[in-house]
Each structure stands twice: as structure tokens, then as C-alpha cells.
């Protein structure tokens, strides 16, 4: 319960107790007063009635005495008046059980007033004429007491509600700084610091807000320092200082990571001849300016391919990793890039010996990094030797089957229609004690006896905007096991699904229907989604957080400069390729240390992927890593495909 509600309830409880105490005291006092008044009234009646009866009793006029008793009885609240005549040995009696008007029956049933009876012996000298006894009726006392109690209770109820309303709004105003403090604390948790909170007039809260603002400034400064340090070390470790794109070291790491996972695509190398002569004539500034211009051209063409990587391998050679593109797409894009660069060289009046060429090699199953680099270098050399050819494409082994873009599209569509999926799962383990953190599920397509892994078909699913439909089919196929989860399970969402508003709306309803099972569920989101559609990614992560579902970002590495934006979305974990950490480069080690410190500040777990053997696992133990995943514990089959059921 919130402090605000506790204060309101406590204050109202104390006020209620005070009202009850006041009501109790007033009730007791009024009841005693009415009881004494009733007793006094009976005593007065006995005295006055006795004096009125004496003349009639002395003369023996019984009829007149009865008349006097009747008049007095009818004019007051009396239960009984009895006159016993000594001389005639007769009795005059008047009594009634009249109902109390205007008073609830339960109230009179409380018997708050005892019957009051007074008696008096009527004498004339030494002669006893009779005995008069009067018993009062409590009806009038009940009426007076009930009017008083009901009126006082009405005022107390009105006062209670007025005090409650004043208390609610008054405390809301007085505790508004605490509400702002709570909101700012939640914002700081998401790395949204904002302007300092205004200082309130209340002395205690003023000191608290002042201390909080100071702490917020220090945290912001600390986080900024960590972010700048991580960015600086990243640049030193992974970026070329002249162009700002990836250097050879980072390129090799990304190439190995790309080849370690199933997939398709191409590797391209773009080289420029004649740079040595250009440097000799215009200095290294002219050479670097030309390289930067070429990088700008390539980056414009890569805007439609966020998963691609551009790197500078040498003074004159640039390389591109182009995942998820078929032969036609790769060749077309590299031809456009080389053609635009060559046109710019001609327009700038560069020497004819300065010439741009390109080499392309398509990835095939089983290719190693060394093989691809040798092939693409050979293709570049062939293009340089042929003045009539700008780009040389090497397709590898022609006997290996290759699917075109439309074939991949038809494969994905038919798999969705027939639910022709197979599933594997791989554990994510805690580094400290090998405790299971989650089971990550991998989805594949099984058609006509062949299995296709996500790295092969998902790039084309995203190209055709089928991610939302595909992920929906997968979640529906897994509906039964997800609804009965008893251990953490992680699923992957595609880039195009994140950008699909209809899918996000469906996913929200899907998660709501899961009930308690969704607390076991988490989603891996691709880092590239931040580049492609940051607004949709922000909306999706906000929906997942509101639904109580964990999420994290997978395959970190290409856009470390956007790390702060990713952290601000509140992920539970980051997944990072082990190749970026377990290398001997000192700059990479420093960068990872800064990254780990920033993640610790945000309470974000760091999980390293592609751990292959025990030696790599031992290397991790000296690092601030929370979990690991890889073929040291290979994926296992889970469920069956639609065709295998």
C-alpha cells in the first residue's frame, strides 16, 4: 500500500475514533440527563397530583378524584397512575402501553431507560386517606435521545466526508513532491534524467528532493562518463580512425560470427587503384578524403540493409558483409556502388589511373572465413585486370543448390500455410553455477525432407515484410507448450514483425490471454530494429514491459553507439558475441569492461553467445558475465514439425 493511502486511512481511522468517542460521551450524558429529568417529572407529578387529590379525598368525592387522575394521566407521559383509597378500600388506576412514535423499534429495545416509579401516602392530619403511585413512561426520553443521536450522527457523517475530501486533496498536494520523486526514480531507471525536481516548501521534503537531485546529477554524470568511455574504447577497438567504419579486426570477428550461424548472402570487396600516386601528389589528406567520399556512397546504398557491415581492410580496400541477399541483389548493389564512385572520380577530375573495382563472392554452406576472403580477393583482382569489367562475381560451387528471392518467399509462405516448422531449443546458463536462465527456441522450416534454418530464410521473410505473419504462425504453433510453461522460455521476434503494428496488437492480446504463464516468457529482439524503426521498437518494448514479459537485445555489435537508447528501453539482458570479448586485443578488453560497467549500472544481464568449448568458458570466468550460450551445450530437438506429426 502506498504511503499516501496509509496516511489517509490512518488519519480517517483516528478521526473516526475521535467521533465515536465524542458521540459516546454525548450519548451517555444526554441519556443520564433525560433519565434524571424523567425522575424529577415523576416526583413533581406525585407531589402536585397528591395536593390536587386531597380536597376530594377528604370529602369522599371519588368521582372527582378519578377525574383529576384521568386529566393528569392524559396530559403527560406516564405508564401507570394508581390511587388506592384507604376508606372505601377502592382503587383508581390508569395505565397504557403506548408506542413510542418516531423512534426505531431496535432503539427502544436497547432498554436505555429504567422505569421510574414514585409513591406517596396521602394523609389529612393523622388520618391516612390513600396511596398514590406514579410510574413514568420513557417514550419522551427515547424521542429526545433519538433526535439528539440521529442529528449528531448526521453532523458527524457530514464532517467525516468533508474531512476525508479535504484530507485526500490536501495530502495529494502536500505529497506531490513524493509523487514526482517516484516518477523521476522510474525515469532514472530507464536513463531519463530530465531537469532537476522543484524544491517544495516543506522542510523535510525539501531536503529529500535536494539530495535526490544531487544524486540524479551524479548518476547522470556517471552514466555519461561510462557511455563516453565505452564509445571511446569501441572506436579504438573496432573502428577505422579515418572513415569511422569497422576496422579489419572487427570485420574478422563479425565475419566469423556470420559464418558460425546458418544463412545466406554475399561478401564484397571494393578497391581503388592509383591511391599511392594520389597521395604522392596531394598528400595523405587527399587519399583519406577520397576514401571518406567512397564510404559515404556505400553507406547511402546500405541504408536499406541495416544488417550489413562496412569495413576498411586496408588503405585502399573496403569490404562489405551482406547477409540475406541473393546473388542478383548483391551484384546489383555492388555494381551501383562502384559505378557511382567511378562517376564521382571522373567528375572530380581525378587521374585516369585512379579506378574503382569490386569483387563479390556468394556464401555457401561450409565456407570458412579464410576461403571467402581468398575468393573475394581473387574476384577483386580479376575485376582490376579487366578494364571492361567493374565488378567480378564468384558464385562458388555451381553444383550446390541456391534459392532465389521468390523461391525463399514461396518456401516461407508454404511453411506458414502448412505449419511445416521444426523446433530446437538451447539452454542459456548462468556462469556462476550453471543454473538454467532460459531455454531459447529456434524455429526452422522442414519441406520435402530438407531442413532450413532461420539464418537462411529469415532475411527474405523480412525483405518481403512477412515477419509479423511468420512470428504469429510460430506463436500459434507453440500455443499449447507456452500456455503450460514451468521454466523460462525465450523466443525470437523478427525485424519486420516489430515494425508491424497489427502484429504488435495481436501479440498484446496473445500475452494477455496467457495469464501467469507469460512471466516465464521472454523475447530476443534484434539490435538492427533500432536502426530500421525505432518508434515501433519503443512501442513494442513498452507493451512487453507493461505486460510483465521480459525482453532483451540479441546480436549486439554493429551499433554500439546506440547502446544508451537500447538500455533506456529497460531490457533484462544483452546478448553479445563472444568473439567481441574473448580476443587478445587490449582495446576490446577495455571496451568490454566499460560496457559491463554500464550494464551493471542499469541492472542488465550480459550473456555471451557462441561459446564453443570449455577453454572459452574458463576465459569467461574472469569477466563480469552473467550467462553464456553456445555449442558447448548444443541445441536439442523440441516438438515435431507439422510434416512429422
Residue pairs with C-beta under 8 A, 6 or more apart in sequence:
3 175
3 178
4 171
4 172
4 175
4 178
4 179
7 171
7 175
8 164
8 167
8 168
8 171
11 167
12 160
12 163
12 164
12 167
15 160
15 163
16 160
19 156
19 159
19 160
22 156
23 149
23 152
23 153
23 156
26 148
26 152
27 145
27 149
30 144
30 145
30 148
30 149
31 112
31 113
31 141
31 145
34 113
34 141
34 144
34 145
35 113
35 114
35 116
35 141
37 141
38 113
38 116
38 136
38 138
38 140
38 141
39 116
39 118
39 136
41 76
41 77
41 136
42 78
42 116
42 117
42 118
42 134
42 135
42 136
43 118
45 72
45 76
45 78
45 118
45 134
45 136
46 118
46 119
46 120
46 132
46 133
46 134
47 120
49 68
49 69
49 72
49 81
49 132
49 134
50 120
50 122
50 132
52 68
52 72
53 65
53 68
53 69
53 83
53 122
53 130
53 132
54 122
54 124
54 129
56 62
56 64
56 65
56 68
57 65
57 85
57 122
57 124
57 129
57 130
58 124
58 129
60 87
60 88
62 85
62 88
62 90
62 92
65 83
65 85
65 92
66 92
69 81
69 83
69 92
69 94
70 94
72 78
72 81
73 81
73 94
73 96
77 136
77 137
77 138
77 139
77 140
78 94
78 96
78 134
78 135
78 136
78 137
79 95
79 96
79 97
79 115
79 135
79 136
79 137
80 93
80 94
80 95
80 96
80 133
80 134
80 135
81 93
81 94
81 95
81 132
81 133
81 134
81 135
82 91
82 92
82 93
82 94
82 95
82 131
82 132
82 133
83 91
83 92
83 93
83 130
83 131
83 132
83 133
84 90
84 91
84 92
84 130
84 131
84 133
85 91
85 92
85 129
85 130
86 128
86 129
86 130
86 131
87 129
87 130
96 137
98 137
98 139
99 139
100 108
100 138
100 139
100 142
100 143
101 139
101 143
102 143
102 146
102 147
103 139
103 142
103 143
103 146
104 146
107 142
107 146
108 142
112 138
112 141
112 142
112 145
113 138
113 141
113 142
115 135
115 136
115 138
116 135
116 136
117 133
117 134
117 135
117 136
118 133
118 134
119 131
119 132
119 133
119 134
120 131
120 132
120 133
121 128
121 130
121 131
121 132
122 128
122 129
122 130
122 131
122 132
123 129
174 202
176 200
177 197
177 198
177 200
177 202
177 205
177 208
177 209
178 205
180 197
180 198
181 197
181 208
181 209
181 212
184 194
184 197
184 212
184 216
185 212
187 193
187 194
188 216
188 219
189 570
190 568
190 569
190 570
191 223
191 564
191 567
191 568
191 602
192 568
193 216
193 217
193 219
193 220
196 213
196 216
196 217
197 209
197 212
197 213
198 209
199 206
199 209
199 210
200 206
200 209
219 601
222 601
223 564
223 598
223 601
226 594
226 597
226 598
226 601
227 563
227 564
227 598
229 594
230 560
230 563
230 591
230 594
230 595
230 598
231 560
231 561
233 587
233 590
233 591
233 594
234 560
234 561
234 591
235 241
235 244
236 587
236 590
236 591
237 249
237 250
237 585
237 587
237 588
237 590
237 591
238 246
238 247
238 249
238 250
238 560
238 587
238 588
238 591
239 245
239 246
239 247
239 250
240 246
240 247
240 311
240 312
242 288
242 291
242 292
242 312
243 291
243 292
243 295
243 312
244 295
245 295
245 299
245 310
245 311
245 312
245 318
246 254
246 309
246 310
246 311
246 312
247 311
247 312
248 311
248 312
248 313
248 314
249 583
249 585
249 588
250 311
250 580
251 309
251 311
251 313
251 319
251 321
252 369
253 557
253 577
253 579
253 580
253 583
254 309
254 311
254 321
254 557
254 558
255 267
255 321
255 369
255 372
255 373
256 369
256 579
257 555
257 557
257 577
257 579
257 610
258 265
258 321
258 323
259 363
259 367
259 368
259 369
259 372
260 610
261 453
261 455
262 365
262 453
262 454
262 455
262 456
263 323
263 324
263 363
263 453
263 455
263 456
263 459
264 323
264 324
264 325
264 326
264 362
264 363
264 455
264 456
264 459
265 321
265 322
265 323
265 324
265 325
265 330
265 362
265 363
265 459
266 322
266 325
266 327
266 330
266 360
266 361
266 362
266 363
267 319
267 320
267 321
267 322
267 360
267 361
267 363
267 372
267 373
267 376
268 319
268 320
268 322
268 330
268 334
268 358
268 359
268 360
268 361
268 376
269 313
269 317
269 318
269 319
269 320
269 358
269 359
269 360
269 376
269 377
269 379
269 380
270 294
270 298
270 317
270 318
270 319
270 320
270 334
270 337
270 338
270 341
270 356
270 357
270 358
270 380
271 316
271 317
271 318
271 356
271 357
271 358
271 359
271 380
271 384
272 290
272 291
272 294
272 316
272 317
272 341
272 354
272 355
272 356
272 357
273 316
273 353
273 354
273 355
273 356
273 357
273 384
274 350
274 351
274 353
274 354
274 355
275 287
275 290
275 291
275 315
275 316
275 354
277 351
277 353
277 354
278 286
278 287
278 290
278 350
278 351
278 354
279 286
279 287
287 315
290 345
290 350
290 354
291 312
291 315
291 316
291 318
293 341
293 344
294 318
294 341
294 356
295 310
295 312
295 318
297 337
297 340
297 341
297 344
298 310
298 318
298 320
298 337
299 310
301 333
301 336
301 337
302 308
302 310
302 320
305 322
305 324
305 325
305 333
306 495
306 528
306 531
306 532
307 323
307 324
307 459
307 528
307 558
308 320
308 321
308 322
308 323
309 320
309 321
309 558
310 318
310 319
310 320
311 318
311 319
311 320
311 321
312 318
312 319
313 319
317 380
319 376
320 334
322 329
322 330
322 333
323 455
323 459
324 458
324 459
324 460
324 462
324 463
325 333
325 459
326 402
326 403
326 404
326 405
326 408
327 362
327 393
327 395
327 402
328 404
328 405
329 405
330 360
330 362
330 393
331 360
331 391
331 393
334 358
334 360
334 391
335 358
335 390
335 391
337 358
338 356
338 357
338 358
338 390
338 391
339 390
341 356
342 355
342 356
342 390
345 354
345 355
345 356
355 384
356 390
357 380
357 383
357 384
357 389
357 390
357 391
357 392
358 380
358 383
358 390
358 391
358 392
359 376
359 377
359 378
359 379
359 380
359 381
359 382
359 383
359 391
359 392
359 393
359 394
360 376
360 379
360 391
360 392
360 393
360 394
361 372
361 375
361 376
361 379
361 393
361 394
361 396
362 393
362 394
362 395
362 396
362 402
363 372
363 396
364 396
364 397
364 400
365 400
367 396
375 394
375 396
376 394
378 394
379 392
379 393
379 394
380 392
382 389
382 392
383 389
383 390
383 391
383 392
386 392
395 402
403 411
405 460
405 463
408 456
408 457
408 460
408 461
409 460
409 464
409 466
411 445
411 447
411 452
411 457
412 445
412 457
412 460
412 461
412 464
412 466
412 470
413 466
414 420
414 447
415 421
415 445
415 447
416 466
416 469
416 470
416 473
418 642
418 643
419 473
419 477
419 642
420 445
420 446
420 447
420 641
420 642
420 643
421 443
421 444
421 445
421 446
421 473
421 474
421 477
421 641
421 642
422 443
422 444
422 445
422 446
422 451
422 637
422 639
422 640
422 641
422 644
423 441
423 442
423 443
423 444
423 478
423 637
423 638
423 639
424 441
424 442
424 444
424 635
424 636
424 637
424 638
425 439
425 440
425 441
425 442
425 489
425 635
425 636
425 638
426 439
426 440
426 442
426 629
426 633
426 634
426 635
426 636
427 436
427 437
427 438
427 439
427 440
427 629
427 633
428 436
428 437
428 438
428 439
428 440
428 490
428 607
428 627
428 628
428 629
429 435
429 436
429 437
429 627
429 628
429 629
429 633
430 436
430 437
430 626
430 627
431 620
431 621
431 625
431 626
431 627
431 628
436 487
436 488
437 488
437 605
437 607
437 626
437 627
438 488
438 489
438 490
438 522
439 487
439 488
439 489
439 490
440 490
440 491
440 492
440 524
440 629
441 478
441 489
441 490
441 491
441 492
441 638
442 453
442 454
442 492
442 635
443 454
443 474
443 492
444 451
444 452
444 453
444 454
445 451
445 452
445 457
446 452
446 641
446 643
446 644
447 643
454 492
458 467
458 494
461 467
461 470
461 494
461 496
462 494
462 495
462 496
465 496
465 500
466 496
467 493
467 494
467 495
467 496
467 497
467 498
467 499
467 500
467 503
468 494
468 496
468 497
468 500
468 502
468 503
469 503
470 494
470 497
471 493
471 494
471 497
471 503
472 497
472 503
472 506
472 507
474 491
475 482
475 491
475 507
475 510
477 642
478 491
478 639
481 489
481 639
482 489
482 514
482 517
482 521
483 514
483 517
484 517
485 517
485 520
485 521
486 520
487 520
488 520
488 521
488 522
489 520
489 521
489 522
490 521
490 522
490 523
490 524
491 521
491 522
491 523
491 524
492 523
492 524
492 526
492 554
493 523
493 524
493 525
493 526
493 540
494 526
495 526
495 528
495 529
495 532
495 533
497 503
498 504
498 525
498 526
498 529
498 533
498 536
498 537
498 540
499 529
499 532
499 533
499 536
500 536
501 536
504 536
504 539
504 540
504 543
507 540
507 543
508 543
508 547
511 518
511 521
511 544
511 547
511 549
512 547
514 521
518 547
518 548
518 549
519 548
519 549
521 549
521 550
522 549
522 550
522 551
522 552
522 572
523 544
523 549
523 550
523 551
523 552
524 551
524 552
524 553
524 554
524 575
525 537
525 540
525 541
525 551
525 552
525 553
525 554
525 571
526 553
526 554
526 555
527 553
527 554
527 555
527 556
527 557
527 558
527 559
527 562
527 566
528 555
528 558
528 559
529 536
529 537
530 537
530 559
530 562
530 565
530 566
531 559
531 562
534 565
537 569
538 569
541 551
541 569
541 570
541 571
542 569
544 550
544 551
545 551
545 570
550 572
550 573
551 571
551 572
552 571
552 572
552 573
552 574
552 575
552 605
552 607
553 566
553 571
553 573
553 574
553 575
554 575
554 609
555 575
555 577
556 563
556 566
556 574
556 575
556 576
556 577
557 576
557 577
557 580
560 595
563 595
563 598
566 574
567 598
567 599
567 602
567 604
571 604
572 604
572 605
573 604
573 605
573 606
573 607
573 626
573 627
574 599
574 604
574 605
574 606
574 607
575 607
575 608
575 609
575 629
576 595
576 606
576 607
576 608
576 609
577 608
577 609
577 610
578 608
578 609
578 610
578 611
578 616
578 620
578 628
578 630
579 610
580 588
580 592
581 588
581 589
581 592
581 608
581 623
582 608
582 616
582 619
582 620
592 623
593 624
595 606
596 606
596 623
596 624
596 625
597 624
599 605
599 606
600 624
605 626
605 627
606 624
606 625
606 626
606 627
607 625
607 626
607 627
607 628
607 629
608 620
608 625
608 627
608 628
608 629
608 630
609 628
609 629
609 630
610 629
610 630
610 631
611 617
611 620
611 628
611 629
611 630
611 631
611 632
612 630
612 631
612 632
613 632
614 632
616 630
616 632
617 628
617 632
620 628
